[in-house]
Every structure is written in C-alpha cells, then in structure tokens.
Amino acid sequence: MSEPRRFPDEPAGPFSEPPLSFNDREGREIAIRPYEEDDEEALVSMYLDFDPADRAQGIPPATEPRVRDWVSTLAEGLNVVAWHDDRVAGHATLVPGSNDAYELAIFVHQEYQRAGIGSHLIRTLLGHGRERGVEKVWLTVERWNRAAVNLYRNVGFETADAESFELEMVLRL
C-alpha cells in the first residue's frame, strides 16, 4: 500500500473565479465559465476533433461513445469551459477522489494551444474549486511534457512523486 499523498502546508494562489474573459496571445476573445449541461454537445465536439497526438495517458478517449461516457462522468466534478465565440477552446476539471483530494485534468484544443488559454483555464478552475470548498488538488503529467510541467509549476503545483515516467504534482488551495 502506498503512502498517502502529501500536500504543501501553504496555499497557492490567488486564483480568479469564473466567469472570466480575456484576449489570448492571438487576440481572440476567450470566455471561461463553469460547465453547464447545455455545454455537453460542444464539449463532446471538441474532444471528437482532438488531435490523437495530443492525447496523454489514454485521455481524452478516441471514440464518440467513449467520449460521451467520459464527459458524463466528468460532469459530476467541477468543470470550467473556455469558449471562443460558440466553440469550446478548452476544458478543465476537478474530479473528486479519496482523502478529500481532487484530481485536475486540462485539455486545450490544438488550434488554441500556446496562446495562454491553459494558464487562465487552470487558474480559473482552481478559483472555482476554492469557491466550492476544494482544499487539495493533485495531477499526474508525463515528465517529458515540459510545457505542461512548467505551466503547473507556474500556477503553484509542487512535485510530490517523481519515481515513474509520470510526475505527480500537488497544490493546496
């Protein structure tokens, strides 16, 4: 049995709460707001159009039925969606887990990557989580995914476990 996950004593932040609007590095107006049931079809569409090369750790799933099931499961957690006009540009989720800790996952569609959306999406999700009483957040990331590791560190995540090909990172809200 593995040791319980250790979280930092000091909280990270500050983090903005949704809704949030900003212009990304491409000058596109992006709006981030909490997920609503009516967002499901647009979110499924984003994942069906997701570049297979950008899939990590088997997610997002590749087939429509599996994407629909997965989105349904994620809807049980806390979610924020980044919108460009009427199109989903990205999605971030906090999935409840054991020991009152939530797992973070974030996905930015390939057409919107490297434009600053991921950073805003994570920060807004964490603000939403804090607002809803979330205190502990963790994630795993492939250690060679430098862009993601740097993004998580810049937000305030710390490495908790680096013993495999994945890093486990943690943050306290």
NORTALIN-V960692 format. One record per residue. N is the residue number from 1. RES is the residue in three letters. SS is DSSP state (H for helix, E for strand, C for the rest). PHI is phi in whole degrees, 0 to 359 (NA if undefined). OMEGA is omega as a letter, one per 30 degrees, with the letter a starting at -180 (999 if undefined). Layout:
# NORTALIN-V960692
n=N res=RES ss=SS phi=PHI omega=OMEGA
n=N res=RES ss=SS phi=PHI omega=OMEGA
This chain:
# NORTALIN-V960692
n=1 res=MET ss=C phi=NA omega=a
n=2 res=SER ss=C phi=279 omega=l
n=3 res=GLU ss=C phi=290 omega=l
n=4 res=PRO ss=C phi=296 omega=l
n=5 res=ARG ss=C phi=298 omega=l
n=6 res=ARG ss=C phi=258 omega=a
n=7 res=PHE ss=C phi=250 omega=l
n=8 res=PRO ss=C phi=300 omega=l
n=9 res=ASP ss=C phi=284 omega=a
n=10 res=GLU ss=C phi=272 omega=l
n=11 res=PRO ss=C phi=286 omega=l
n=12 res=ALA ss=C phi=270 omega=l
n=13 res=GLY ss=C phi=130 omega=g
n=14 res=PRO ss=C phi=284 omega=l
n=15 res=PHE ss=C phi=231 omega=l
n=16 res=SER ss=C phi=285 omega=l
n=17 res=GLU ss=C phi=263 omega=l
n=18 res=PRO ss=C phi=285 omega=g
n=19 res=PRO ss=C phi=280 omega=a
n=20 res=LEU ss=E phi=217 omega=l
n=21 res=SER ss=E phi=234 omega=l
n=22 res=PHE ss=E phi=200 omega=l
n=23 res=ASN ss=E phi=261 omega=l
n=24 res=ASP ss=C phi=283 omega=a
n=25 res=ARG ss=C phi=295 omega=l
n=26 res=GLU ss=C phi=267 omega=a
n=27 res=GLY ss=C phi=84 omega=l
n=28 res=ARG ss=C phi=279 omega=l
n=29 res=GLU ss=E phi=280 omega=a
n=30 res=ILE ss=E phi=244 omega=l
n=31 res=ALA ss=E phi=242 omega=l
n=32 res=ILE ss=E phi=246 omega=l
n=33 res=ARG ss=E phi=215 omega=l
n=34 res=PRO ss=E phi=299 omega=l
n=35 res=TYR ss=C phi=296 omega=l
n=36 res=GLU ss=C phi=235 omega=a
n=37 res=GLU ss=H phi=306 omega=a
n=38 res=ASP ss=H phi=294 omega=a
n=39 res=ASP ss=H phi=278 omega=a
n=40 res=GLU ss=H phi=304 omega=a
n=41 res=GLU ss=H phi=297 omega=l
n=42 res=ALA ss=H phi=294 omega=l
n=43 res=LEU ss=H phi=291 omega=l
n=44 res=VAL ss=H phi=301 omega=l
n=45 res=SER ss=H phi=301 omega=l
n=46 res=MET ss=H phi=300 omega=a
n=47 res=TYR ss=H phi=291 omega=l
n=48 res=LEU ss=H phi=292 omega=l
n=49 res=ASP ss=C phi=268 omega=a
n=50 res=PHE ss=C phi=291 omega=l
n=51 res=ASP ss=C phi=295 omega=l
n=52 res=PRO ss=H phi=305 omega=l
n=53 res=ALA ss=H phi=293 omega=a
n=54 res=ASP ss=H phi=267 omega=l
n=55 res=ARG ss=C phi=284 omega=l
n=56 res=ALA ss=E phi=224 omega=l
n=57 res=GLN ss=C phi=56 omega=l
n=58 res=GLY ss=C phi=80 omega=l
n=59 res=ILE ss=E phi=230 omega=f
n=60 res=PRO ss=C phi=292 omega=l
n=61 res=PRO ss=C phi=299 omega=a
n=62 res=ALA ss=C phi=260 omega=a
n=63 res=THR ss=C phi=257 omega=a
n=64 res=GLU ss=H phi=301 omega=l
n=65 res=PRO ss=H phi=300 omega=l
n=66 res=ARG ss=H phi=290 omega=l
n=67 res=VAL ss=H phi=298 omega=a
n=68 res=ARG ss=H phi=299 omega=l
n=69 res=ASP ss=H phi=298 omega=a
n=70 res=TRP ss=H phi=295 omega=l
n=71 res=VAL ss=H phi=299 omega=l
n=72 res=SER ss=H phi=300 omega=l
n=73 res=THR ss=H phi=294 omega=a
n=74 res=LEU ss=H phi=296 omega=a
n=75 res=ALA ss=C phi=298 omega=l
n=76 res=GLU ss=C phi=285 omega=l
n=77 res=GLY ss=C phi=266 omega=l
n=78 res=LEU ss=E phi=259 omega=a
n=79 res=ASN ss=E phi=223 omega=l
n=80 res=VAL ss=E phi=231 omega=a
n=81 res=VAL ss=E phi=234 omega=l
n=82 res=ALA ss=E phi=264 omega=a
n=83 res=TRP ss=E phi=245 omega=l
n=84 res=HIS ss=E phi=240 omega=a
n=85 res=ASP ss=C phi=57 omega=a
n=86 res=ASP ss=C phi=254 omega=a
n=87 res=ARG ss=E phi=244 omega=l
n=88 res=VAL ss=E phi=284 omega=l
n=89 res=ALA ss=E phi=263 omega=a
n=90 res=GLY ss=E phi=191 omega=a
n=91 res=HIS ss=E phi=209 omega=l
n=92 res=ALA ss=E phi=225 omega=a
n=93 res=THR ss=E phi=222 omega=l
n=94 res=LEU ss=E phi=244 omega=a
n=95 res=VAL ss=E phi=259 omega=a
n=96 res=PRO ss=E phi=297 omega=l
n=97 res=GLY ss=C phi=222 omega=a
n=98 res=SER ss=H phi=279 omega=l
n=99 res=ASN ss=H phi=56 omega=l
n=100 res=ASP ss=H phi=60 omega=l
n=101 res=ALA ss=E phi=256 omega=a
n=102 res=TYR ss=E phi=246 omega=l
n=103 res=GLU ss=E phi=268 omega=l
n=104 res=LEU ss=E phi=263 omega=l
n=105 res=ALA ss=E phi=222 omega=a
n=106 res=ILE ss=E phi=222 omega=l
n=107 res=PHE ss=E phi=220 omega=l
n=108 res=VAL ss=E phi=240 omega=a
n=109 res=HIS ss=C phi=303 omega=a
n=110 res=GLN ss=H phi=304 omega=l
n=111 res=GLU ss=H phi=287 omega=a
n=112 res=TYR ss=H phi=242 omega=a
n=113 res=GLN ss=C phi=287 omega=l
n=114 res=ARG ss=C phi=61 omega=l
n=115 res=ALA ss=C phi=237 omega=l
n=116 res=GLY ss=C phi=90 omega=a
n=117 res=ILE ss=H phi=289 omega=a
n=118 res=GLY ss=H phi=302 omega=l
n=119 res=SER ss=H phi=298 omega=l
n=120 res=HIS ss=H phi=296 omega=a
n=121 res=LEU ss=H phi=297 omega=l
n=122 res=ILE ss=H phi=295 omega=a
n=123 res=ARG ss=H phi=300 omega=l
n=124 res=THR ss=H phi=290 omega=l
n=125 res=LEU ss=H phi=299 omega=a
n=126 res=LEU ss=H phi=294 omega=l
n=127 res=GLY ss=H phi=296 omega=l
n=128 res=HIS ss=H phi=297 omega=l
n=129 res=GLY ss=H phi=297 omega=l
n=130 res=ARG ss=H phi=301 omega=l
n=131 res=GLU ss=H phi=301 omega=a
n=132 res=ARG ss=C phi=264 omega=l
n=133 res=GLY ss=C phi=93 omega=l
n=134 res=VAL ss=C phi=289 omega=l
n=135 res=GLU ss=C phi=244 omega=a
n=136 res=LYS ss=E phi=234 omega=a
n=137 res=VAL ss=E phi=228 omega=l
n=138 res=TRP ss=E phi=221 omega=l
n=139 res=LEU ss=E phi=203 omega=l
n=140 res=THR ss=E phi=238 omega=a
n=141 res=VAL ss=E phi=215 omega=l
n=142 res=GLU ss=E phi=295 omega=a
n=143 res=ARG ss=C phi=300 omega=a
n=144 res=TRP ss=C phi=276 omega=l
n=145 res=ASN ss=C phi=275 omega=a
n=146 res=ARG ss=H phi=303 omega=a
n=147 res=ALA ss=H phi=300 omega=a
n=148 res=ALA ss=H phi=292 omega=l
n=149 res=VAL ss=H phi=301 omega=l
n=150 res=ASN ss=H phi=296 omega=l
n=151 res=LEU ss=H phi=301 omega=a
n=152 res=TYR ss=H phi=297 omega=l
n=153 res=ARG ss=H phi=296 omega=a
n=154 res=ASN ss=H phi=297 omega=l
n=155 res=VAL ss=H phi=283 omega=l
n=156 res=GLY ss=C phi=127 omega=l
n=157 res=PHE ss=C phi=289 omega=l
n=158 res=GLU ss=E phi=242 omega=l
n=159 res=THR ss=E phi=286 omega=l
n=160 res=ALA ss=E phi=254 omega=a
n=161 res=ASP ss=E phi=212 omega=a
n=162 res=ALA ss=C phi=229 omega=a
n=163 res=GLU ss=C phi=271 omega=a
n=164 res=SER ss=C phi=234 omega=l
n=165 res=PHE ss=C phi=287 omega=l
n=166 res=GLU ss=E phi=250 omega=l
n=167 res=LEU ss=E phi=261 omega=l
n=168 res=GLU ss=E phi=256 omega=a
n=169 res=MET ss=E phi=237 omega=a
n=170 res=VAL ss=E phi=226 omega=l
n=171 res=LEU ss=E phi=206 omega=l
n=172 res=ARG ss=E phi=250 omega=l
n=173 res=LEU ss=C phi=266 omega=999
